[in-house]
Structure formats: C-alpha cells, structure tokens
Amino acid sequence: MVYPGLSVETALWDKKKSRVQSKSLESSAVNSRLEEVISGINWHLINFKYLRSGQTYLDLKHLILDEFSPNYSKGKDHFRSHNIREFFSGMISDMEEGRKLTLRNEQMANSTIYSYSQSFKYFCEFETKTKSRFTFSTFKNREISAFRTYMSNVVGLSPSTLDKIMSHLSSVFHYAGVAGRIDEVQLRLLKFKFHGAPKNNSQIYLSQAEVDELRALNLTHDFKLDLARDLFIVGCYTGMRASDLLRLNDFAVVGDKIHIKQQKTKGKALVPIHPVVENIYSKYGGKFPKISYHTYYSNVKRLGELLPSLNEEIIVEDIRQSSTKSITRRSKFATHTARRTFVTLRLISGKSPDAIMRVAGFKNYRSFLIYVRASSEELAEKAAKFWGL
C-alpha cells in the first residue's frame, strides 16, 4: 500500500530480509529510510488499535499514505474526491505522470492512456445528457445499465468498444476502492457487464492494391497526415501493433532487421526491413515517423476517407438485435488494420504461419488463428492445416 518513493536496483535487493544489500553508503541510507517508514507505520497501527478515538480504518489508511507515500500526496486532491468525473480525470493524470502503473509496475502505454481518455469523454457526455453529476455512492447498477444502453442505442458504439469502456469504468471504481472512496462490499455488488467481441468481428484488411494506392497518395500538403500514412504503411509491412510502431525510434536497427521488444507481451522479435520500409526510413533521414498516438489515431481515420474502395459494404453481426446489418469497410478502418493487413497478405503470398507469428509477435497459434479467422475462414483453415489441426 505504501510506496516511499525509493528506487532500488534488483540485483541489490535482498528478498529474504526485504532490505538493500549492505554494499555502499547509499544502501545504508535507503535501509535507514525503510526502517523509519516501518516504525512510523507500526506506531500508527498501535495508536489505531488502542487509542483510535473514533478513527476509522480509512482514516488510518489516508493518514499513513499522506505521511509515507510522496506520490499519494501529489495526487491526493482527486484521490479524495467522491465525484466520479473528478476522480476519473485524476486517474488519467496519474497514468500520464507515472503514479498509476500497470500490473507489472510499468508505465502505462500512450495508447492505453488515450483509450481511457476517450472513455472519460463518453462518461462526461452521458452526465451532460442526463443532467447529472454522479458520485461513487449514487452510480449503482441501474446507472451502469443506463450508461451502457445510452452508449449502445444513442451513440451507436460496437459491442467491443462498449466492453472496453465498461472495463475502463470498472478500473476507475476499483482504483477508487484503493483510495477508500467506495466500500468493498458495494464494489462487489456492481455489475459491469461484458459481452465479449462477436465470433465474427468483421475486422478488415487491405488488399495489396489498396496498400499501393495508399502509398501513392500525395500528402505533402498535410505533414501530420503524411506521417500517419507512412507509419501505417510500415505497419502493413512489419505487422507491429500500434503501441510498438509509435516507439520504433527506440529500437535498434542492425543491418536489415529491427530489434523489437514488444510493449504488450514483452516478447522480443527480429523484424525484417522490407524495401518499402527502407524507403520510408531513408525519407526521414535514418529515422521512422515520429507522432503521438492521438495524432496517429485521428489521422489514420482521415486516411480511410481517401480510399474509395472502403465504401464497399460488408455484412456484420448486430449483437444488440441478434441479427445482421450492412456497414461500410471504412467504419472498420483503424490503426489495427495495418497489422491485420500484414498477416493476411503474408498468408496469401504463401508465407508459413510460424514465420508470420515470429515477426508479428503472436505468443501462441490459438490467438493467431482467432486473429486470422476474423479476416477469412479460408485463411484460418490454411493456417490450421499447416499445424495439422
């Protein structure tokens, strides 16, 4: 619960003693600080046990965090708010500033922070439409259901997008539980419904002709759109996730390969540099296009408007109505389309699924098959036959 603001090299940490190995003057100082924190916490616990005088457990928790967790003190204004909007906004700030980390104690990816900020906008929109200012005590299962219905029926979001937003909202409530803004019993009663993506999610990929058409567009009049196009094309020839594409300049380029450490899986991959990627790399003077996730995401959507072939209609499942409906391919065109394009076109060209998996960073063939099946049942069967399934 308490993070005293100290940073220690893993090799110097003694797990058995929970102390830094005594090898330097600095380690002695750190150990002294740890002892000081432990003694202080124990003192508060003793006072709470025998002299609490009306003090609640949450009072004790905030007292300890205030005194011994510097990061908590920096963010405590929103951390103590009962208002969901204020708390949600503060939680995003915590992500941006490194106070809220992933389960692996790592910095949140820019794409994740952006995704949470979009969910925050939808929540604020719902409050505006309902003329409400929700607190953690007034937002219960009925309100959760109303929020989901609004996002589905009024805004018209897809089931997968709805699930992501509800997952984010669930995270906000659990983070509020850590801050003591919501009781654990109340938290367990909340039902954040997740339906899961449909089996046939009809995610699209581009044909080689469409990739070539995108490459041929003259975008010199719009620098950001040009950057997004070039980065998207790199994705079509490398199969990288958007989170890795945006960090390309952090990776070593040795000979004809890029040495990748994937942000999502933490796996390593050697990605061959295709001649098209080499041309883009040279275009920026030995660098890859540098762009923020928000700018990349919004401009990729604009790119979709420049491809006439994306006006083609496709049939998709409508989970809400247990039926099907017709939509344009453009509505499914997004940053992830580049990765799906790479996988699909490589399979069509006859590359082995194993080789594609190694480059694109799939951890197992099951996830790969699910991924490919969304593009084509025929391609999925082709991949399955390769493994004798």
N, C-alpha and C positions, 0 to 999 in steps of 0.2 A: 504493500500500500504506500509505503514511504520511499521516495527517491531523493536522496540527499544531495543530488547534483554532482556526484563524483564519477569519474570515468577511469576504468582500470583495464590494463591490457590482460587479455585472457590468460596468457602464459604466466602472469604474475599472481593469479588468483589461487588461493588455497581453498579448495572446495570443502574439505573436512572442517577447517577452522573458520570458514567464512571470513577470511581476512586476506590482506595482501601479504605475500611472502616478504619477509624482512630482508631486503637486499639493498635498500637505499634509504636516504633521509626522507625522500618523498613518501615511501611506503609507510614509514613510521608516522608521518603526519596524517596520512589517509586513515590508517588504523586508529589513530587517536580520535579522529573525527567520527569514525564509525562507533567507537566506544561511547563517545559523547552523545551521539544520537540515540543509541540503545539505552543508555542510562536515563536520558530525558524522557523517552517513551515509557520506560518502566516506572518512572516517577509519576507520570500522568495516569498510568494504569492503577497504581497503588491508591492515588487520590480518588480515582473514579470508583474503585472497589470499596473503600472505607469512608470516604468523605464526599460522596458525589453531590450531595445537597441539591437534588433536583436535576442534575446534569444527565442528559440522555446519551445513548451510545453515539448518535450522530453528532452531538455537541463535542464529545470526546474525539471523534474522527476528524472533524474540522479543526479542532484545537491542535492536534498532532500534525496534520497536514500543513496548517498555517506556519507552524514553527520549524518544521524539518524538511519540507518539500518546496524548494525555491520555485519550481515550475508551477506548482499549485498556486502559490502566492501571486504569480504573474497573471494567471488566468482566473483568479477566484471570483471576479465580479460576475462573469457569466456562469461560472461553476455553481454559484449560489442562487441563480435565478430559477424561479418556478415557471417562468414563461417559456413555452417550447420554442417559439421563434428566436428569442434571445439566446437560449441555450444552444439551439441548433447552429446558429451563426457563430457562436463562440467555439463550438466543437470544430467547425471548419477552420477557424483561426488556429486552434490547437494543432490541427493536422498540418497546416501551412508552416507553422513555426516550430514543429517538431516536438510539441508537448504530448500529442497523441500519436502513438506509433502503431505499427502492425502487430499481429500476434508474435511475430519473430523479432520484435523490438527494432524494427527498421522504419526509416522514413516512408511516409505514405507516398505512393506514386502520384504524379501530377494528374494522370488520367482519373485516378480514384477520387482525388480532391475535386476535380471538375465534375465528376459524376454526382458527388454529394451536393455540390453547389447547385446543380440542375434540380435535384430532388428538393432542395431547400426552396427554390423558386416556385416549384409546384405547390409546396405546402403553403407558402405565403399567398399564392394565388387562391388557394382553397379558403384560407382565412378571409381574404378580401371578399370573395363571392358570398361567403356565409356570414359576413359581418361579425366575425368572432375573433377573440384573442385567447387562444387555448393555453391552459396550464396543464401540468402533468396530472393534476387531480381531476380535471374536467374532460380530458381526452381519453375516453374509455372505448370499449369495443363497439359501441354504437357509432361513435365518431370515426373510429378506424374504418368501419364498414362504409360510412358516408363518404369518407375521403377516397376510398378505393372506387366506389361507384361513380363519384364525380370524375376521377381521372379516366375511368373506363368509358362512361357514357357521354360525358360532356366534352372532355379534352380528346378522347378517342385514342388513348395510348394502347399499345400492344400488350398482351399478357406478360411477355418477358420484361418489357420496360416497367410495367406495373410491379412485377415481382422485385425488380431492382430497387424501385422507390420504397416499397414496403420494407425491404431488407434494410435500407438506409435508415428509415424511420425507427425500425426496431433497434438498430445500433444506437441511435440517439437516446432512446429510452433506457437501454442498458448502461450507456455512459452516464445518464442521469442517475441510475441506480448506484453507480460507483460514487457519485457526488452526494448521494443521500437526498436527492430531490424527489425520489419516488420509493415507496416502500416495496420490499422484495416480494411480499405476498401479493400486492397489487400488480406488480410487474409480471408475475407468473400467470395472472388471470387474463392478461391481454393477449388477443389472438391476431397476430399479424399473418394474414392468410397468404400462402404462397402456392400457386397452382403449377408452377414449373412451365418451361417452354414446351410448346406442342412438339410432337414427334417429327412432324414435317414443318420446320420453321421457315422454309422457303427463302432462306438467305441466298442472295445471288452471287454470281461471279461474272467476270468479264471475259468475253472471247478474246482471242489473240488480236483479232481485227479491231476490237474496241480498245484494247490496250494501246495498239499502234495509233489509233485515232486520237486517243488522249495525249500520247506523246507528241503528236504532230501539231497540237493546238498552239497558236502563237499567243502567249500570255505576257509578253514583255511590257504591256501597258499596266499590268497589275502584279506587283512584286510578290505580295503575300500569296496570291493565287498561284503564281508560278512556283513558289517554294513548296506549297502544298501539293501541287501536281507532281513535281519532281520526287518528293518524298513518297508519295503514293505509288509512283512507278517503281521506286526502289523496293517497296513492299511487295509489289507484284512479281519481282524477280528474286526476292530473298525469302518471302514467307514470314517475315518478322511480325510480331504483334506491334500495335501502335506504340505501346509503352517502351519497346526496345528501339523502334525506328527513331523516336524522339531523342534517344540517348546515343545515337550512332557515333557521334564525335567523341564519346567517352571510351570507345573500344579501339583496340589496336588493329591496324591494317598491316598485315605482313604478307608480302608477295601478292598473290591473287585471292587471299581469304581475309575475312573479318572475324576476329576472335570475340565471340559474344558471351556475355553472362546474362542470362535472361532474368528480367525483373520479376516475372510472375512465378516461375518454377525454380529459379536459382540454378538452373542447369546451364551447362556450357555447350556451345556449338561453334563449329567452324563453317562459316557461310561463304561459299564461292562467290567471287565478284564477277557477275555477268558483264559482257561488253557494254550493255545498256547502262548498268550501274556504274561502270568505269567512266563512261562519258559524263554522267551526272557528277561523279566525284571530281572529275577534271574541271567541269564547268564552274565549280565553286572553289577552285584553287587548291585541290587536295583536301577538301572538307566535304561533309554531307550537309544538306539543307538544315538550317537551324531555325526552329519555330516552336512556339508554345503549343500545348495540347489544345487549348481553347481555339487558337487561331487555326490550327491544323484541322480540327473537327469541323468548324464552321465553313472553312474554305473547301473541304472535300465535298460537303453538301452542295456548294456552289458549282463544283466541277461536274457533279451529276446532272446539272441543268444544261451542260454544254454538249451532252451526248444524246442525240436524237433517238438512238436505239433503245434508250432506257424508258421511252414512252410505251414500250411493249407491255401489255397487261399479262399478269400471271394470276393463277388461282391459288388462294391460301385458305387455311382453316380459320374460321371465326369461332374461337373458343367460347366467347360470351354467348353466342347464339346457337352453338352446336351445329354450325353449318359451314358453308364456304362463301368466299367473296372474291371479287376481282380487284386487284390493285396494280399500279404500275411498278416496273422494276426499279424506277427511280426512288420510290418510297423506301426501298430496302438498301439503297446505295449508301455506304458509310465507310469509315476508316477500316473496318474489319474486312471489307470486300477485297482489299488488296491481298490479304493473307489467304482467303478462300480462293482467289484467282490463281495464286501461285500453286497451291495444292492441286487444284482441278486441272490446270493446264499442264502441269508436270505429269500427272497421271495419264492424261490424254496422249501426251507425247511418248508414253511408254516407260517412263522412269519407274523404278521399283518403289513400292510404298516405304520400305525400310530406309532408302536413301532420302526420300522426301521427309520422313519423320525426323531423321537426324538433323537435317538442315532447318526444318521449321520448328523443331523443339517440342514435338509431342512426346510425352513420357511413356505412353503405352498405346498399343494398337486399338484398344477399345475406344478411347477418346478420338483417335484418328478416324475410325470407321463411322462413328456418330457424326463427326465433322463432315466427312465426305458424303454421307448419305443425304445430308441436307441439300447438297448440290445435285446429286444424281444417284439413283438406286443402282444404275448400271455400273457406275464407277465404284460404288461401295462393294458390289459383288466382285468386281475385278480385283479390288484390294484384298477381299476376303479369300479369294481363290489363291492369291499369292502366298498366303499363310496357311493354306489348306484347311480353311474353316468351312 
